[in-house]
Amino acid sequence: MRTPWRLSFLVVGVVALAACVPAGRFKALERRVVELEAREAERELVVNGTLLRIEAQLAGLAASLGELGELASLHRKVAELEARVASGGGGAIGGLGVRPTPPARRGPDPAQVYAVAVLGAPSRGPADALVTIVRAGEYACPFCERTRDTMDQLVADYGSQVRIVHRDFIVHHATATAAAHAACAAHRQGRFWDMDMLLWERAFKPRQFDPGHLEPLAADLGLDLPRFRADVAGACPTEIRDGMAELTALGVTGTPAFFINGRFLSGAQPLASFKQLVDDELALAKERVKKGTRKARYYDEWVVRKGLTSLTP
């Protein structure tokens, strides 16, 4: 054990005086030195023990503060999660890795009839066809491209009983907007379906949708290019924007979307799904025509005039 410097000094002094102090007195001094040394050692133990307790308390306090910090951080993350869920937001919340489930989007009810306007829109088939299939889509959508064969097969199977109508609904705005404008401008010169075919074959397949690539397609069709450019820049953007607003009000959120005599069918469905709806609507239309509805007025009377103009409450 280390001897305190004061006791060391005292010991030296005692040794120096040993020669001139009686033996009894010397032993008493020696005992006193031992007592003092024992007390000093005891005091040092007490001090060291106190320091250890203080260090332990500080360590405990630091741990408590750390837990409080973690708890505060957890409370912040929970508050953030609650805020995002309340606002319908997505994404992971901090370090929790929790993704709120977005609210389900409402769509058109397949059992209802919706008043989808077709006046002035590009169409294939006779205007008095008893079944009108409205195709809402865009030129950057691979699922829209898949339904081209389905539409061709329906025309082949039903002939003059069906009419295919195109309506623009752009989802990939950065990619598909220019193509929609080009198709619209071609339609204003009576060449929509020719441009439609070129856009699928020479824009969609190579994924070349920039306006500089699309104008040569209009030139290949022999369109009036100054008029084409004017429509692409002026009338067509407004026309497509207004048409999309109408479809959005009916509940369309993605492509392709179909309305068969106003009844909704979503996505690139199998041919059989289309035929089931076409057969149902065709039978219903024939029955109504027998009861007096004019064939040429069927779609306008039973779909446009009587159909829903927005999602039901």
N, C-alpha and C positions, 0 to 999 in steps of 0.2 A: 504494500500500500504506500502511496506517495505521502511523504511527511510534509505538512505545511511549512512554509518558510519561517513563520514566526516561531513554531516549535523547534525547528532546526537551530535557529539562533539561540533559543533558550537552552537547548541541549548543549551547544558549544559553550555557552556561559557557565552552565552547571559543571561541565567537565573542567573548565578553567579554574573554577573555585573549589574544586574537590580537594585540592591539596591543603587549603587553608580553612576548611570547614570541618567541624567534628563529624565523626562517622554517623551518629544518629541523625544529626541535622541533614547530612548529605542524603541519607536514605529517604527522609521525608520529602526532600526536594525531588528526588528521583521518582517517588510515587506520584507526586503532584504533576510532574511532567507526563507520566504515563496516563493520568486521568485526563489531562488537557488534550493529549493526543487522541485518546479514545473519544472524547466529546467532539473534537474536530472531525474525526472520521465519521461519527454518527451524524453530525450536521451535514457533512458532504453527501452522505447517503440520502438524507431527507431531501436535500436540494435536488439531487439527481432524480429521485423518485418524483418530486413535484414537476420537474421539467418533462419527465416522461409522460406524466398524466396530462400536462398541458399540450404536449405534442399529440397525444392520442385524441384529446378533445378537438384540437385544430383539424386533425385528419378527419374526424367524424363530422365536424362542421363543414369542411370542404366537400365531403361526400354528400351531405344533406343539400348543400347548395347546388351540387351537380344534379342531384335528383330533382330539385326544384326547377332547374333550368330545363331538364328533359321534360318534366311535366308541363312547363310553360310552352315548350316547343310542341308537345303533343296537343295541347289545347289550341294552339294556333292552327295546327294542321286540321284538327277536327272542325274548327270554325271555318277554315277555307273550304273543306269538303262540304259542309252544310251550305255555304254560300253558293258553291258551284252547282250542287244538286238543285237548290232553289231556283237558280237561273237557267237550268237546263244545260249547263256547260259540260264539256268533256275533258278528258286528259287525266293523267296520273296526278295525285295530290301529294306534293312533296315527296317524302320518303315512304309514304304509306303504301304506294303502289295500288291505290284504289281507283277504279274508273267508274264514275256514276253511269247508270244506265240511262241513255237519252230517252225522252218521252217518245212513244210510238207516234209516227206520222199517220194522220187520217188520210185515207184514200177514197176514191169513188166506190160506192156500193154496187157490186155487180148485179144486184137484183133491181136496181133503179134504172131509169132512162134519163140520160143527160142531154140537154139541148146544145149539141155541138154544131156550130155554124159551119157550113160548107160553101156558102155562096162566094164565088170568085176564087176559091182554092183550086189548085191543080187536081184533076181527077182522071181516072181511067174507067171506061164503061159508060153505059147510057145514063142520062140524067134521071130517067124514070125507073131505074133499077129498084126492085123492091127491098133490097138490102144494101145499105151503104156502110162501108168499112172505112173509118177514119184512122189513118196511121199518123201518130204524133211522134216525130223522131228528129234525129240530126245525122250529119254525115261523118262524125267522128266516133259513132257508137257501134262497136262490133256486133252487139245484139240486134241493132236495127238492120245491119247488113245481112244477118242470118235470116231475117224474115222476108227478104226479097223473094226467095224461091217459094216461100209459103204463099205470098200474095199472088205470084204467077200461077201457082197450082190452083188457088181458089178461082181465079179468072178462068182457067182452063176447065175446071169442074162445073162451075155454075154459069159460065157464059154471061149473057145479058142480064141475068138476074142479080148480079152484084156490081157495085161501083166502088173503086178504091180512091180515096181522097187523101192527099198529103197535107199535113199541118206541121209547121215547124215548132219544135220545142228543144231549145239549145241547153245542154247541160255543161259541155266542155266549151266554155265561152272563148277561151284563148285560141282554141283549135278550130271549132266548128262554125264560128260566126261568119267568117268570110265566105265559106262554102254555102251557107244558107242564103246570104245576100246574093251570091252568084246565081243560085237556083231561082231565087225570086225574080231577079232581073231577066233571066232567060224566060221565065213564065210570062212576064209582061210583053215578051215578043213571041209568045205562043210556042216556045220550045222547052218547056219544063222537063218533060220526061226524057228528052234527048240529053239535056244537061244533067239530069238525075243519074242517068247511066254513066256519063263521063266522070261525074264526081266520084261514084263508087269505084270505077275501074282505074281512074288516073289521078285521083286525089287520095281516096281512102286507102287503097292497097299500098301505094308507096309512102303514105303518110306525108303528103305534100299539100298543105292547106294554105300556104301564103298567097296573098292576092296576086303576086307576080306570076305564080304558077297557074292561077285560075283564069286569068284573062285570056291566055292563049286558047283555053277550052272554048270560050265564047267565040273567038276568031275562027276556030275549027268548025263551029256550027254555023258560021256565016252571019252572026248577029251584028246588028248595028252597034259598033263599039262605043261611039260617043254616047248613045242612048243607054247602053249597058252600064257604062261608068257612072252616068248621072243617076240611074236607078240604084246602083250599088251604094252610092254615097248619100242618096236622098230618100226616096220613097220606101225602099225595102227595109232599112233599119226600123223605121216607124211602124211599118206594116207587121213585121215579125214581132216587135216588142208588144204591140197591142194584142196580137194573136196569142202570144205566150201568157199574157195577163189573163185572158179569157180561159185558157186551159188550166192555169194555176187555180183560178176560182173554182173550177170543176174538180180539183183535187189532184191533178197530174203533178208528180214530183220527179219522175224519171222517165227514161226511154228504154225501149219503145213502149208506147201506150196506145191501145186501140179502143175505139168505140164502135160497136157493131149495132147499127140502128140505135145508137145512144147508150148501149150497154157496155160496161167497161171490161176490158181484158188486158191484163198487165204482162209485159215481157214477151220474150221469144218463145211462146208456147208451141207445143206440137200441133201439127195440122189438124189432128182430131179435135183439139180444144176449140179451134176456130170453126170447124165444121159443125160442131154441136150447137154453137150459138147461131151460126148462119142458118142452120136447118130450123131451129126454133123460131127465129125472126121471120124466116121466109114463110113458114106455115101460118104464122100470125098475120103477116101482111096479106097473104092470099085470102084469108078469111075476111079481113076488113075490106079488101077491094070488092069481094063478092057482096058485101053489105052496103056498098055505095061509095067508098072512098076512091077518089080518082087516083089512078096509078101514078100520074105525073106529080101529084100533090102529096103523096104518101109521106115522104120524109119530112117535109115542111109541116104537115098537119100533126103527125103522131110523135115526131122527135123534137123538132125545133119549137113548136108551139106548146106542146104538153110536157116536154122534158124539164128536168131541174136545171136551173141556171147557176147553181152553186151547191156545195156540200150541204146535206141536210143537217140541222142543228144537232 
